[in-house]
């Protein structure tokens, strides 16, 4: 019987295993060094904040794996021998495969800062990070202050987590405005204000120089590169992005760039070896997507797609229109299609912000054809399937703005803003 081995028990690997089992009787083994069972990585913050327990982050009961004949192996893969199709483990044992799927996800970036490996320094990605956070920042008596380095989505999640336990937070963001490489200017500025309104010490244009240790090898303080200011703290969160977790592949014959190089079928350069999820890198991005996408739903879609190929129905990975969602403290964020931080050639943005400074939208459209290209929404929930359809139908901006109410996720019980948005849009047209 053909043996499928999957390295990594995140959303990508587990989705592949489930769908292979639905389609076939193949032997399946999932290998992981992190946890015994699959859990929802995006839910870790809610465990620390007291909204759920860790076992609630596990979508499947422990008996699920045996019932579905999916073998689980705890172990750290040291290297892959592709000629003999053998995995070598740090523990000394080996495992043979017929087909191998690499789904090892990401790891937090470290940039060689002095002190980056001290006790009390952590990312916020793995279950071990959550355990470290409980150890070093259980409350504001043990942790007098935390410093977060890096202004992305994980950074603001960590800030919210620590804030929920009344731990003072200094947030070092190297950009001049929060996440302004992704968000247009008006949105980024609104999120700056939201962070500050929560009492977080936001430092824009600030880089980490070093992390200093006390006599016991624990974090004592950090030094800011630009000013030389020293800030005392007990915890440092490194959230300056993530990179593919592929160190163990570097000595193999599998082609790598920043991630494991794959084609549109998620195949590597080695027959019977595939890569999916955060660690996979397309030779060229699909449409305008990046070659590496560290996004939960694309990992799931890759898993579903690859399961078909493994089971004899070889199909390309087609993720469709870009979308994503996140939360910035109390403000929910959604994006559909493409809204870049600055309009590109033949593009313009229409931006509307509510007077309460917690709701706004930015719509991007083509100035020549008026085609709707994308929308960012903050504080107003919109329906994914509506925008997905409008993008496919290549609707023009006027149609989208006059039908915006159809995309409202909460039409009955929540206040509407579509009339105000349409009025502002029409005013802009008259002024143009």
Beta strands, then each sheet from edge to edge (+ up, - down):
strand 1: 3-7
strand 2: 27-32
strand 3: 70-74
strand 4: 77-81
strand 5: 86-89
strand 6: 94-96
strand 7: 99-102
strand 8: 106-108
strand 9: 121-122
strand 10: 145-149
strand 11: 168-173
strand 12: 201-204
strand 13: 208-213
strand 14: 219-224
strand 15: 230-232
strand 16: 235-238
strand 17: 242-244
strand 18: 260-262
strand 19: 273-275
strand 20: 280-282
strand 21: 323-328
strand 22: 331-337
strand 23: 347-353
strand 24: 360-366
strand 25: 372-378
sheet 1: 3+ 2+ 1+ 7+ 19+
sheet 2: 4+ 5- 6+
sheet 3: 8+ 17-
sheet 4: 9+ 16+ 10+ 11+ 12+
sheet 5: 13+ 14- 15+
sheet 6: 18+ 20+
sheet 7: 21+ 22- 25+ 24- 23+
end
